[in-house]
Amino acid sequence: MTGGMGVRMGGQVLVFLVVARALGVEGYGAYAAVLSLASVFGGLAGFGVNALLVRDVARGQFDFNEAWGRALAGFWVSIPPLLLAYLGLARLALPEAVSWPPVIAIGLAEVVMAPLLFAAVSAFQAHERMDRAAWMVVVPVVPRVLAALALAVLGQAMSPAWRLPIWSLLYAGAALLATGYAFARVRAELGRASALPWSLAPSLWREGYAFSIGGMALKLYSEIDKTMLARLASLEAAGVYSAGYRAVDMANVPMRALLSSAMPRFFRAGADGHRHALGYALRVAPAPMVYAAGIGVAMYWAADLLPWLLGEAYRESAVAVRYLAFLPLAAAPRMLLQSALGGSGRQGVAVSILVMGAAANILLNLWLMPLWGWRGALTATYAVELMMMAAMTAGVWISGRTRYSDV
C-alpha cells in the first residue's frame, strides 16, 4: 500500500505542477475552493460503509459478497441527496467569479466517483490484498496525469478564462474512467455484490454514521479553509495557500498510507480490547513520527523550489510551505490515537473530537482570515490540530478507565 501511495504521490506531484502553472494563482485558487467543498460532501457518501466493509470482512462477520452489497447500497442511497446539497451550498459559499461548469464537473468527480473508487480500495484492503489495494490507489493517477498533460497542450491555445472549465471536464472524465476500471477489477477478482439490501439503509447509517461523520469532519477541518479563503479573502489568497498546503499534503501521503494499511490490524487488535489497540498504535508509532519529522525538515529547506517550478506568481506559496512543513509532525500523534480509538470500538469518541475540531477550525477561520488572510488559515490549522491531539489523548486515557457504548 505504501508503494502504491508513493506512485500516486508522484503522479499527484506532476498533476499539481502542471495544473497550478496552467491555471495561474487565481485560477488555482478557484479550483482548490471548489475541490475542497466537493471533497467535504464526498466524505459523507456511503454512511461510512468503507470502514464497515473492512471491519466486517476482516473479522469474518459477513462474506465479501454480502458486505460489498451492503456497501454499494449505502452509496446509492446517500450520493444523490449529497450531490444536490453540494450544488445548493456551492452557490452560497463560492465567489460569484467561479462559474457553474467547474462546480458541476468537480462535484461529480468528488461526490460521486471518488467515494466509489475508494470503496474498491477498501474491498481489497479488507482481504489484506495490499498489492491490489495499492494498485487501486494508483489507478486514478494515470488518467489524471493524461488529463493534466492535455490541459498543458490545450491551455496554450485558449484564453485563461477557459482553462478552469476545460480542466474540470478533463478531471471528471479521468475520475469516471478510473472508477469504472476499479469496479471491473473488484468484480473479476473478488466477486459480485449480493442483491443490494435497500431496506438496510437505516441500519447502515446507525452502524456507520460515526465513520462517515468522522471522515466528513476530517475533510471539513483539512479542506474547508480553501473555500473560506476564496470567499472571505480572495481567489489569489486561496491559490497561494492551497499551493503551499498541497505541496505539504502530498509529502504526507506515505504516513497516511502506513496507517491505512494497518487499519485491519487495528480492528483485530481492538476486538481483544482497548489496551491491545493502543499497544498496536504504540508499536507502529516510530515509523510515522520519524518520517513526519524528516519530511518536515526537507520541505522547509526545499520551499524555495516552489516558485521556480510554478512561476514567480507563487513566490508567497514558498513562505506558506515553510510555515506548514511541520504540520505532518503535529498531525501524526492525533492520527495514531484516532486509529486506536476507532479500532477498539471507540469511534464515537474520535468522531466527537473531529467534529469539535472542524467547528473550531471554521470559527477560528471566520475570525482570523479577514485579519491575516492565508496566515490566519494556517494559524487556525495548527491550533486545531494541537487541540485535537490533546483531546484524543484524553479520550484514550478515559477509554482505558471507563466503558463506552458507541451507538
C-alpha positions as CSV (number, residue, x, y, z in Angstrom):
1,M,0.0,0.0,0.0
2,T,2.8,2.4,0.9
3,G,4.5,1.8,-2.5
4,G,1.2,2.4,-4.3
5,M,0.7,5.7,-2.4
6,G,4.2,6.6,-3.4
7,V,3.4,6.2,-7.1
8,R,0.2,8.0,-6.5
9,M,2.1,10.8,-4.9
10,G,4.5,11.1,-7.9
11,G,1.5,11.4,-10.2
12,Q,-0.2,13.9,-8.0
13,V,3.0,16.0,-7.9
14,L,3.1,16.1,-11.7
15,V,-0.6,16.9,-11.9
16,F,-0.2,19.7,-9.3
17,L,2.8,21.3,-11.1
18,V,1.1,21.2,-14.5
19,V,-2.4,22.4,-13.3
20,A,-1.1,25.1,-10.9
21,R,1.1,26.5,-13.6
22,A,-1.6,26.4,-16.3
23,L,-4.4,27.9,-14.2
24,G,-2.3,30.6,-12.5
25,V,-2.7,31.7,-8.9
26,E,-6.3,32.9,-9.1
27,G,-7.5,30.0,-11.3
28,Y,-5.8,27.5,-9.0
29,G,-7.4,29.2,-6.0
30,A,-10.9,28.8,-7.7
31,Y,-10.1,25.2,-8.5
32,A,-9.0,24.5,-4.9
33,A,-12.0,26.2,-3.4
34,V,-14.4,24.0,-5.5
35,L,-12.4,20.8,-4.9
36,S,-12.3,21.4,-1.2
37,L,-16.1,21.9,-0.9
38,A,-16.9,18.9,-3.0
39,S,-14.5,16.7,-1.1
40,V,-16.3,17.5,2.2
41,F,-19.6,16.2,0.8
42,G,-17.7,13.2,-0.7
43,G,-16.5,12.3,2.8
44,L,-20.1,11.7,3.8
45,A,-21.0,9.4,0.9
46,G,-21.9,5.9,1.9
47,F,-22.7,6.3,5.6
48,G,-19.1,5.2,6.4
49,V,-19.6,1.8,4.7
50,N,-15.9,1.6,3.6
51,A,-14.8,1.2,7.2
52,L,-17.7,-1.2,7.8
53,L,-16.6,-3.2,4.8
54,V,-13.0,-3.5,6.1
55,R,-14.2,-4.3,9.6
56,D,-16.8,-6.9,8.7
57,V,-14.6,-8.8,6.2
58,A,-11.5,-8.6,8.4
59,R,-13.4,-10.0,11.4
60,G,-15.4,-12.6,9.3
61,Q,-18.8,-11.1,10.2
62,F,-20.0,-11.2,6.6
63,D,-18.8,-12.9,3.5
64,F,-17.5,-10.5,0.9
65,N,-20.4,-10.6,-1.5
66,E,-22.9,-9.6,1.3
67,A,-20.6,-7.0,2.7
68,W,-20.0,-5.5,-0.8
69,G,-23.7,-5.4,-1.4
70,R,-24.3,-3.6,1.9
71,A,-21.5,-1.1,0.9
72,L,-23.0,-0.3,-2.5
73,A,-26.5,0.1,-1.1
74,G,-25.1,2.7,1.3
75,F,-23.6,4.6,-1.6
76,W,-26.6,4.5,-3.9
77,V,-28.9,5.8,-1.2
78,S,-26.6,8.6,0.1
79,I,-24.9,10.1,-3.0
80,P,-28.0,11.7,-4.8
81,P,-29.0,13.9,-1.8
82,L,-25.4,14.8,-1.1
83,L,-24.8,15.9,-4.6
84,L,-27.9,18.1,-4.5
85,A,-26.9,19.6,-1.2
86,Y,-23.4,20.3,-2.5
87,L,-24.7,22.1,-5.6
88,G,-27.0,24.2,-3.4
89,L,-24.3,25.2,-1.0
90,A,-21.7,25.8,-3.7
91,R,-23.7,28.8,-5.0
92,L,-23.7,30.3,-1.5
93,A,-20.2,29.5,-0.4
94,L,-18.2,30.2,-3.5
95,P,-17.4,33.6,-5.0
96,E,-19.5,34.7,-8.0
97,A,-16.4,34.6,-10.2
98,V,-16.5,30.8,-10.0
99,S,-18.7,29.5,-12.9
100,W,-21.1,26.5,-12.8
101,P,-19.2,24.1,-15.2
102,P,-16.3,23.6,-12.7
103,V,-18.7,23.3,-9.8
104,I,-20.8,20.6,-11.5
105,A,-17.9,18.6,-13.1
106,I,-15.7,18.6,-10.0
107,G,-18.8,17.7,-7.9
108,L,-19.5,14.6,-10.0
109,A,-15.8,13.6,-9.6
110,E,-15.6,14.1,-5.9
111,V,-19.1,13.5,-4.5
112,V,-19.9,10.5,-6.8
113,M,-16.8,8.9,-8.3
114,A,-14.1,9.4,-5.6
115,P,-16.1,7.6,-2.8
116,L,-16.9,4.7,-5.2
117,L,-13.3,4.4,-6.2
118,F,-12.1,4.2,-2.6
119,A,-14.8,1.6,-1.9
120,A,-12.9,-0.6,-4.4
121,V,-9.7,0.1,-2.5
122,S,-11.4,-0.9,0.8
123,A,-12.6,-4.1,-0.9
124,F,-9.1,-5.3,-1.5
125,Q,-7.9,-3.8,1.8
126,A,-10.5,-5.9,3.7
127,H,-8.9,-9.0,2.3
128,E,-5.4,-7.7,3.2
129,R,-4.5,-7.8,-0.5
130,M,-2.4,-4.7,-0.2
131,D,-0.7,-5.2,-3.5
132,R,-4.1,-4.9,-5.2
133,A,-5.3,-2.1,-2.9
134,A,-2.1,-0.2,-3.8
135,W,-2.9,-0.7,-7.5
136,M,-6.4,0.7,-7.0
137,V,-4.9,3.7,-5.3
138,V,-2.6,4.3,-8.3
139,V,-5.5,3.8,-10.9
140,P,-6.8,7.3,-10.8
141,V,-3.4,8.8,-11.3
142,V,-2.9,7.6,-14.9
143,P,-5.9,9.2,-16.5
144,R,-5.4,12.3,-14.3
145,V,-1.8,12.7,-15.5
146,L,-3.0,12.4,-19.1
147,A,-5.7,15.0,-18.4
148,A,-3.2,17.4,-17.0
149,L,-0.9,16.9,-20.0
150,A,-3.9,17.6,-22.3
151,L,-4.5,20.8,-20.3
152,A,-0.9,21.9,-20.8
153,V,-1.3,21.5,-24.5
154,L,-4.8,22.9,-24.9
155,G,-4.1,25.7,-22.5
156,Q,-1.6,27.3,-24.8
157,A,-4.3,27.8,-27.4
158,M,-7.1,29.1,-25.2
159,S,-7.7,32.2,-23.1
160,P,-7.1,31.8,-19.3
161,A,-10.8,32.1,-18.6
162,W,-11.4,28.8,-20.4
163,R,-8.7,26.8,-18.6
164,L,-10.5,26.0,-15.4
165,P,-13.8,24.8,-17.1
166,I,-11.7,22.7,-19.5
167,W,-9.6,21.2,-16.7
168,S,-12.7,20.4,-14.6
169,L,-14.2,18.4,-17.5
170,L,-11.0,16.6,-18.0
171,Y,-10.8,15.9,-14.3
172,A,-14.3,14.4,-14.2
173,G,-13.6,12.3,-17.3
174,A,-10.5,10.9,-15.6
175,A,-12.5,10.1,-12.5
176,L,-15.1,8.2,-14.5
177,L,-12.5,6.1,-16.3
178,A,-10.7,5.2,-13.0
179,T,-13.9,4.3,-11.1
180,G,-15.1,2.1,-14.0
181,Y,-11.8,0.2,-14.1
182,A,-11.7,-0.3,-10.3
183,F,-15.2,-1.8,-10.2
184,A,-14.4,-4.1,-13.0
185,R,-11.4,-5.4,-11.1
186,V,-13.4,-6.0,-7.9
187,R,-16.0,-7.9,-9.8
188,A,-13.4,-10.0,-11.7
189,E,-11.2,-10.8,-8.7
190,L,-13.4,-10.7,-5.6
191,G,-16.9,-11.4,-7.0
192,R,-20.2,-9.7,-7.5
193,A,-22.2,-8.0,-4.8
194,S,-25.2,-9.7,-3.3
195,A,-28.6,-8.2,-4.1
196,L,-28.4,-4.7,-2.8
197,P,-30.3,-4.6,0.6
198,W,-32.0,-1.3,0.2
199,S,-34.1,-1.9,3.4
200,L,-30.8,-2.0,5.4
201,A,-30.0,1.7,4.7
202,P,-31.2,2.9,8.1
203,S,-29.3,0.2,9.9
204,L,-26.2,1.0,7.8
205,W,-26.5,4.6,8.9
206,R,-26.7,3.6,12.5
207,E,-23.7,1.4,12.3
208,G,-21.5,3.6,10.1
209,Y,-22.5,7.2,10.9
210,A,-19.6,7.6,13.2
211,F,-17.1,6.6,10.5
212,S,-19.0,8.8,7.9
213,I,-19.3,11.9,10.1
214,G,-15.7,11.4,11.2
215,G,-14.5,11.3,7.6
216,M,-16.6,14.4,6.8
217,A,-15.4,16.2,9.9
218,L,-11.7,15.5,9.0
219,K,-12.3,16.7,5.4
220,L,-14.1,19.8,6.8
221,Y,-11.2,20.5,9.1
222,S,-8.5,20.0,6.5
223,E,-10.1,21.4,3.3
224,I,-12.8,24.0,4.0
225,D,-10.3,26.7,4.7
226,K,-9.5,26.9,1.0
227,T,-13.2,27.5,0.2
228,M,-13.4,30.1,3.0
229,L,-10.3,31.9,1.8
230,A,-11.8,32.3,-1.6
231,R,-14.9,33.8,-0.1
232,L,-13.5,35.8,2.8
233,A,-10.2,37.0,1.3
234,S,-9.6,36.5,-2.4
235,L,-9.0,33.8,-5.1
236,E,-5.4,34.9,-5.1
237,A,-5.0,34.2,-1.3
238,A,-6.7,30.9,-1.8
239,G,-4.3,30.0,-4.6
240,V,-1.2,30.9,-2.6
241,Y,-2.3,29.0,0.5
242,S,-3.7,26.0,-1.5
243,A,-0.5,25.6,-3.5
244,G,1.6,25.5,-0.3
245,Y,-0.8,23.3,1.5
246,R,-1.0,20.8,-1.4
247,A,2.8,20.5,-1.6
248,V,3.0,19.6,2.1
249,D,-0.1,17.4,1.9
250,M,1.4,15.3,-0.9
251,A,4.6,14.8,1.2
252,N,2.3,13.4,3.9
253,V,0.9,10.6,1.7
254,P,3.3,7.8,2.9
255,M,2.4,8.4,6.5
256,R,-1.4,8.1,5.7
257,A,-0.7,5.0,3.6
258,L,1.0,3.3,6.5
259,L,-1.9,3.9,8.9
260,S,-4.4,3.0,6.2
261,S,-2.7,-0.3,5.5
262,A,-2.6,-1.0,9.3
263,M,-6.3,-0.4,9.8
264,P,-7.4,-4.1,9.6
265,R,-4.8,-4.9,12.3
266,F,-6.2,-2.1,14.4
267,F,-9.7,-3.6,14.2
268,R,-8.4,-7.1,15.0
269,A,-6.3,-5.8,18.0
270,G,-9.3,-3.7,19.1
271,A,-11.5,-6.8,19.1
272,D,-9.4,-8.0,22.1
273,G,-9.9,-4.8,24.0
274,H,-8.9,-1.2,24.2
275,R,-5.4,-1.9,25.5
276,H,-4.5,-4.1,22.6
277,A,-5.4,-1.4,20.1
278,L,-3.4,1.2,22.0
279,G,-0.5,-1.2,22.3
280,Y,-0.5,-1.7,18.5
281,A,-0.6,2.1,17.9
282,L,2.5,2.5,20.1
283,R,4.3,-0.3,18.2
284,V,3.8,1.3,14.8
285,A,4.3,4.9,16.1
286,P,8.0,5.3,15.5
287,A,7.9,5.0,11.7
288,P,5.3,7.7,11.0
289,M,6.8,10.1,13.6
290,V,10.3,9.8,12.2
291,Y,9.0,10.2,8.7
292,A,7.0,13.3,9.6
293,A,10.0,14.9,11.3
294,G,12.2,14.1,8.3
295,I,9.8,15.3,5.6
296,G,9.2,18.5,7.6
297,V,12.9,19.4,7.6
298,A,13.1,18.5,3.8
299,M,10.0,20.6,2.9
300,Y,11.3,23.6,5.0
301,W,14.6,23.7,3.1
302,A,13.1,22.9,-0.3
303,A,10.4,25.6,-0.1
304,D,12.1,28.0,-2.5
305,L,11.8,25.4,-5.3
306,L,8.0,26.1,-5.5
307,P,8.1,29.4,-7.3
308,W,10.8,28.1,-9.6
309,L,8.5,25.2,-10.5
310,L,5.2,27.0,-10.7
311,G,6.3,30.6,-11.6
312,E,7.0,33.8,-9.7
313,A,3.3,34.4,-9.0
314,Y,3.6,31.6,-6.4
315,R,6.5,33.2,-4.5
316,E,4.4,33.7,-1.4
317,S,3.5,30.0,-1.5
318,A,7.1,29.2,-0.6
319,V,6.5,31.1,2.7
320,A,3.3,29.1,3.3
321,V,5.3,25.8,2.7
322,R,7.8,26.8,5.4
323,Y,5.0,27.5,7.9
324,L,3.2,24.3,7.0
325,A,6.2,22.0,6.8
326,F,5.8,20.6,10.3
327,L,2.1,20.1,10.2
328,P,2.5,16.3,9.5
329,L,4.6,16.0,12.7
330,A,1.8,17.8,14.6
331,A,-0.8,15.5,13.0
332,A,0.9,12.1,13.4
333,P,0.0,11.6,17.1
334,R,-3.6,12.5,16.5
335,M,-3.8,10.1,13.6
336,L,-2.4,7.2,15.7
337,L,-4.7,7.9,18.6
338,Q,-7.7,8.2,16.3
339,S,-6.9,4.8,14.7
340,A,-6.6,3.2,18.2
341,L,-9.9,4.6,19.2
342,G,-11.6,3.5,16.0
343,G,-10.1,0.0,16.1
344,S,-11.2,-0.6,19.7
345,G,-14.9,0.5,19.1
346,R,-14.5,4.0,20.5
347,Q,-15.1,5.6,17.1
348,G,-17.8,7.8,18.7
349,V,-15.2,9.4,20.9
350,A,-12.9,10.1,18.0
351,V,-15.7,11.4,15.9
352,S,-16.9,13.8,18.6
353,I,-13.4,15.2,18.8
354,L,-13.1,15.6,15.0
355,V,-16.5,17.3,14.8
356,M,-15.5,19.8,17.5
357,G,-12.2,20.3,15.7
358,A,-13.9,21.1,12.4
359,A,-16.3,23.5,14.2
360,A,-13.4,25.2,16.0
361,N,-11.5,25.5,12.7
362,I,-14.4,27.2,11.0
363,L,-14.9,29.7,13.8
364,L,-11.2,30.5,14.0
365,N,-11.1,31.0,10.3
366,L,-14.1,33.3,10.4
367,W,-12.1,35.4,12.9
368,L,-8.6,35.2,11.6
369,M,-9.0,35.2,7.8
370,P,-10.3,38.7,7.4
371,L,-7.4,39.9,9.6
372,W,-4.5,37.8,8.3
373,G,-5.6,36.2,5.1
374,W,-3.9,32.8,4.4
375,R,-1.8,33.3,7.5
376,G,-5.0,33.2,9.5
377,A,-5.9,29.9,7.9
378,L,-2.5,28.5,8.8
379,T,-2.7,29.6,12.4
380,A,-6.2,28.1,12.8
381,T,-4.9,24.8,11.3
382,Y,-2.1,24.4,13.8
383,A,-4.2,25.5,16.7
384,V,-7.0,23.0,16.0
385,E,-4.5,20.1,15.3
386,L,-2.9,20.5,18.7
387,M,-6.3,20.8,20.3
388,M,-7.5,17.6,18.7
389,M,-4.3,15.8,19.7
390,A,-4.8,16.8,23.3
391,A,-8.5,15.7,23.2
392,M,-7.6,12.4,21.6
393,T,-5.0,11.7,24.3
394,A,-7.6,12.4,27.0
395,G,-10.1,10.2,25.1
396,V,-7.7,7.3,25.0
397,W,-6.9,7.7,28.7
398,I,-10.5,7.9,29.7
399,S,-11.5,5.0,27.5
400,G,-9.0,2.8,29.4
401,R,-10.8,3.6,32.6
402,T,-14.4,3.9,31.6
403,R,-16.6,1.6,29.5
404,Y,-18.1,3.4,26.5
405,S,-21.0,2.2,24.5
406,D,-21.0,3.8,21.0
407,V,-24.3,4.0,19.2
